[in-house]
Amino acid sequence: MLQCTADAMNGFSSALQTPTDIPFLSWLFGKVSGGEPLTLLNLITLIAAVPVTIIYKIVEGSASGERVRPLRSHGPRCHGKRARTPVG
């Protein structure tokens, strides 16, 4: 039974990594990825990356590589009040 599971996992892995020819999409993926062939695994991750990127930009307000400038500098203030310095 263990051998059957191992064979199934190897077949699944092989299916995910077999190059797939989808007109235009395979060509475009090859250009973007530096010549890497389009596989089912690459296609799944590409499809997943689009909504994840959109959600990230909505939540964070920018792309992952961009810097966001703060609206203003708060300095030593905390919640609108000056931070207290310890006495002593």
Backbone as a chain_set.jsonl record, in Angstrom:
{"seq": "MLQCTADAMNGFSSALQTPTDIPFLSWLFGKVSGGEPLTLLNLITLIAAVPVTIIYKIVEGSASGERVRPLRSHGPRCHGKRARTPVG", "coords": {"N": [[0.818, -1.192, 0.0], [1.971, 1.221, 0.735], [3.812, 1.554, -1.311], [2.071, 1.948, -3.435], [0.951, 4.425, -2.769], [3.255, 6.02, -2.916], [3.828, 5.756, -5.65], [1.557, 7.01, -6.715], [1.916, 9.628, -5.776], [4.3, 10.301, -7.097], [3.383, 10.189, -9.745], [1.495, 12.273, -9.691], [3.158, 14.454, -9.106], [4.756, 14.408, -11.377], [2.829, 14.978, -13.328], [2.183, 17.601, -12.636], [4.52, 18.902, -13.296], [4.941, 18.615, -15.997], [5.565, 20.06, -19.124], [3.234, 22.299, -20.625], [1.333, 23.177, -23.467], [-0.215, 25.972, -24.167], [-1.748, 28.011, -26.369], [-0.45, 31.257, -26.944], [-0.462, 31.894, -24.092], [1.523, 30.141, -23.133], [3.699, 31.065, -24.622], [3.841, 33.748, -23.705], [4.324, 33.318, -20.944], [6.821, 32.095, -21.143], [8.365, 34.266, -22.067], [8.157, 36.06, -19.902], [9.173, 34.582, -17.776], [11.796, 34.106, -18.366], [12.275, 32.088, -20.218], [11.465, 29.699, -19.117], [9.5, 26.735, -19.27], [5.898, 26.545, -19.532], [4.127, 24.966, -17.069], [1.665, 22.86, -15.449], [1.802, 23.336, -12.724], [3.144, 25.827, -12.674], [1.174, 27.342, -13.944], [-0.966, 27.192, -12.113], [0.161, 28.543, -9.891], [0.57, 31.025, -11.046], [-2.06, 31.831, -11.605], [-3.02, 31.952, -8.978], [-1.431, 33.991, -7.972], [-2.396, 36.422, -8.946], [-4.982, 37.236, -7.669], [-3.998, 37.241, -5.027], [-2.02, 39.235, -5.068], [-3.6, 41.476, -5.679], [-5.286, 41.589, -3.412], [-3.324, 41.98, -1.441], [-2.35, 44.518, -2.188], [-4.634, 46.054, -1.728], [-4.996, 45.757, 1.051], [-2.484, 46.568, 2.164], [-1.956, 48.919, 0.816], [-0.063, 49.315, -1.137], [2.287, 47.916, -3.533], [4.301, 44.967, -2.92], [7.042, 45.544, -3.174], [7.264, 48.266, -3.068], [7.838, 51.366, -1.338], [6.086, 52.898, 1.277], [5.328, 56.128, 2.14], [5.07, 57.672, 5.315], [2.105, 59.41, 6.405], [2.402, 61.573, 8.123], [4.848, 62.685, 10.468], [5.001, 61.525, 13.705], [6.729, 61.892, 15.764], [7.832, 62.135, 19.151], [5.325, 61.73, 20.202], [2.474, 59.984, 21.483], [-0.443, 58.484, 20.728], [-1.631, 60.997, 20.314], [-0.83, 62.457, 22.524], [1.925, 63.824, 24.352], [4.727, 61.775, 24.906], [5.501, 60.468, 28.064], [8.293, 61.028, 30.15], [10.256, 58.954, 32.219], [10.453, 59.594, 35.731], [13.18, 60.312, 37.75]], "CA": [[0.0, 0.0, 0.0], [2.879, 2.37, 0.783], [4.366, 1.704, -2.653], [0.999, 2.5, -4.266], [0.881, 5.851, -2.428], [4.461, 6.655, -3.467], [3.654, 5.818, -7.103], [0.544, 8.027, -6.995], [2.546, 10.93, -5.532], [5.239, 10.531, -8.195], [2.584, 10.488, -10.938], [0.919, 13.604, -9.498], [4.271, 15.4, -9.24], [5.136, 14.418, -12.788], [1.778, 15.678, -14.075], [2.295, 19.036, -12.342], [5.747, 19.462, -13.858], [5.009, 18.37, -17.435], [5.297, 21.281, -19.895], [1.919, 22.382, -21.247], [1.32, 24.151, -24.555], [-1.457, 26.731, -24.299], [-1.403, 29.096, -27.289], [-0.18, 32.605, -26.438], [-0.112, 31.899, -22.675], [2.827, 29.479, -23.006], [4.692, 31.992, -25.172], [3.953, 34.883, -22.783], [4.984, 32.849, -19.732], [8.235, 31.899, -21.474], [9.006, 35.587, -22.136], [8.19, 36.659, -18.566], [9.942, 33.754, -16.841], [13.16, 33.885, -18.839], [12.381, 30.882, -21.03], [10.971, 28.514, -18.423], [8.267, 26.257, -19.907], [4.67, 26.604, -18.75], [3.653, 23.682, -16.557], [0.431, 23.0, -14.697], [2.164, 23.955, -11.447], [3.389, 27.248, -12.953], [-0.111, 27.96, -14.263], [-1.714, 27.321, -10.855], [0.755, 29.606, -9.077], [0.321, 32.288, -11.742], [-3.463, 32.173, -11.373], [-3.154, 32.308, -7.561], [-0.69, 35.22, -7.688], [-3.162, 37.613, -9.329], [-5.83, 37.729, -6.572], [-3.199, 37.489, -3.827], [-1.405, 40.551, -5.251], [-4.652, 42.491, -5.582], [-5.691, 41.683, -2.004], [-2.207, 42.585, -0.715], [-2.322, 45.95, -2.485], [-5.773, 46.684, -1.051], [-4.758, 45.756, 2.498], [-1.284, 47.323, 2.512], [-1.947, 50.204, 0.131], [1.007, 49.386, -2.13], [2.857, 46.632, -3.937], [5.234, 44.468, -1.916], [8.364, 46.128, -3.313], [7.215, 49.72, -2.996], [7.876, 51.966, -0.004], [4.982, 53.797, 1.553], [5.725, 57.221, 3.025], [4.053, 57.957, 6.331], [1.372, 60.642, 6.143], [3.058, 62.614, 8.912], [5.726, 62.167, 11.5], [4.431, 61.752, 15.022], [7.777, 62.224, 16.709], [7.741, 61.438, 20.436], [3.941, 61.669, 20.675], [1.843, 58.673, 21.513], [-1.903, 58.641, 20.763], [-1.996, 62.406, 20.38], [-0.262, 63.105, 23.713], [3.373, 63.689, 24.444], [5.176, 60.627, 25.695], [6.055, 60.862, 29.364], [9.62, 60.51, 30.463], [10.258, 58.474, 33.59], [11.033, 60.49, 36.736], [14.118, 59.636, 38.641]], "C": [[0.864, 1.26, 0.0], [3.49, 2.627, -0.596], [3.33, 2.317, -3.591], [0.861, 4.007, -4.022], [2.074, 6.603, -3.013], [4.339, 6.792, -4.985], [2.639, 6.896, -7.491], [1.129, 9.429, -6.82], [3.538, 11.276, -6.643], [4.495, 10.873, -9.484], [1.978, 11.881, -10.868], [1.988, 14.68, -9.68], [4.705, 15.529, -10.693], [4.115, 15.178, -13.634], [1.861, 17.187, -13.853], [3.486, 19.682, -13.04], [5.927, 19.2, -15.345], [4.704, 19.663, -18.187], [3.966, 21.193, -20.642], [1.958, 23.446, -22.326], [-0.07, 24.758, -24.681], [-1.119, 27.921, -25.189], [-1.394, 30.461, -26.597], [0.251, 32.602, -24.976], [1.247, 31.238, -22.443], [3.94, 30.394, -23.507], [4.925, 33.159, -24.211], [4.667, 34.483, -21.505], [6.469, 32.629, -19.979], [8.991, 33.215, -21.529], [9.179, 36.188, -20.742], [9.121, 35.893, -17.634], [11.373, 33.488, -17.3], [13.339, 32.575, -19.586], [11.915, 29.612, -20.347], [9.671, 28.048, -19.068], [7.074, 26.37, -18.956], [4.261, 25.189, -18.359], [2.344, 23.929, -15.815], [0.704, 23.68, -13.349], [2.421, 25.455, -11.618], [2.081, 27.988, -13.225], [-0.95, 28.178, -12.999], [-1.153, 28.458, -10.009], [0.549, 30.974, -9.728], [-1.111, 32.755, -11.515], [-3.673, 32.603, -9.921], [-2.495, 33.652, -7.251], [-1.508, 36.476, -7.977], [-4.075, 38.081, -8.19], [-5.052, 38.014, -5.289], [-2.545, 38.866, -3.908], [-2.426, 41.666, -5.104], [-5.077, 42.68, -4.126], [-4.588, 42.339, -1.181], [-2.17, 44.093, -0.944], [-3.471, 46.684, -1.812], [-5.501, 46.813, 0.441], [-3.595, 46.667, 2.876], [-1.21, 48.696, 1.854], [-0.832, 50.362, -0.879], [1.438, 47.981, -2.525], [3.934, 46.237, -2.941], [6.616, 45.113, -2.01], [8.419, 47.638, -3.173], [7.272, 50.187, -1.545], [6.697, 52.906, 0.141], [5.484, 54.861, 2.517], [4.659, 57.417, 4.081], [3.372, 59.282, 6.019], [1.969, 61.816, 6.904], [3.918, 61.943, 9.962], [5.14, 62.505, 12.858], [5.482, 62.138, 16.058], [7.586, 61.466, 18.011], [6.318, 61.324, 20.966], [3.402, 60.246, 20.607], [0.35, 58.882, 21.69], [-2.314, 60.094, 20.967], [-1.455, 63.137, 21.585], [1.241, 62.916, 23.711], [3.719, 62.492, 25.317], [5.808, 61.119, 26.987], [7.426, 60.252, 29.539], [9.6, 60.07, 31.913], [10.964, 59.457, 34.521], [12.038, 59.691, 37.539], [15.478, 59.566, 38.177]], "O": [[0.531, 2.248, -0.655], [3.664, 3.777, -1.0], [3.68, 3.123, -4.453], [0.676, 4.774, -4.967], [1.916, 7.701, -3.546], [4.704, 7.825, -5.546], [2.834, 7.611, -8.474], [0.864, 10.317, -7.63], [3.603, 12.425, -7.078], [4.925, 11.749, -10.233], [1.947, 12.595, -11.87], [1.749, 15.696, -10.333], [4.986, 16.627, -11.175], [4.481, 15.925, -14.541], [1.634, 17.964, -14.781], [3.461, 20.875, -13.341], [6.973, 19.533, -15.902], [3.687, 20.302, -17.918], [3.621, 20.158, -21.211], [2.552, 24.506, -22.129], [-0.984, 24.141, -25.229], [-0.295, 28.756, -24.815], [-2.251, 30.752, -25.763], [1.243, 33.249, -24.638], [2.04, 31.728, -21.638], [5.0, 30.486, -22.888], [6.069, 33.519, -23.933], [5.526, 35.221, -21.022], [7.292, 32.941, -19.119], [10.139, 33.286, -21.089], [10.226, 36.759, -20.435], [9.787, 36.495, -16.792], [12.084, 32.71, -16.665], [14.432, 32.008, -19.591], [11.968, 28.54, -20.95], [8.818, 28.876, -19.386], [7.226, 26.298, -17.737], [4.072, 24.325, -19.216], [1.963, 25.076, -15.581], [-0.088, 24.507, -12.897], [1.969, 26.26, -10.804], [1.902, 29.124, -12.789], [-1.572, 29.228, -12.837], [-1.917, 29.256, -9.465], [0.372, 31.972, -9.029], [-1.35, 33.936, -11.263], [-4.436, 33.534, -9.665], [-2.95, 34.374, -6.364], [-1.324, 37.494, -7.31], [-3.959, 39.233, -7.772], [-5.403, 38.928, -4.543], [-2.517, 39.591, -2.914], [-2.148, 42.687, -4.475], [-5.211, 43.812, -3.661], [-4.875, 43.164, -0.314], [-1.98, 44.86, 0.0], [-3.302, 47.821, -1.371], [-5.751, 47.865, 1.031], [-3.71, 47.456, 3.814], [-0.455, 49.553, 2.314], [-0.664, 51.448, -1.434], [1.01, 46.991, -1.931], [4.429, 47.082, -2.196], [7.302, 45.217, -0.993], [9.5, 48.225, -3.16], [6.813, 49.491, -0.639], [6.357, 53.631, -0.794], [6.005, 54.54, 3.585], [3.468, 57.338, 3.781], [3.984, 60.177, 5.437], [2.033, 62.93, 6.383], [3.726, 60.772, 10.293], [4.818, 63.663, 13.124], [5.142, 62.658, 17.121], [7.221, 60.29, 17.997], [6.126, 60.858, 22.09], [3.823, 59.431, 19.786], [-0.076, 59.412, 22.716], [-3.248, 60.379, 21.716], [-1.608, 64.356, 21.666], [1.76, 61.96, 23.134], [3.076, 62.238, 26.335], [6.567, 62.088, 26.984], [7.686, 59.119, 29.134], [8.995, 60.735, 32.754], [11.956, 60.079, 34.141], [11.786, 58.557, 37.949], [16.338, 59.013, 38.864]]}, "num_chains": 1, "name": "protein.A"}
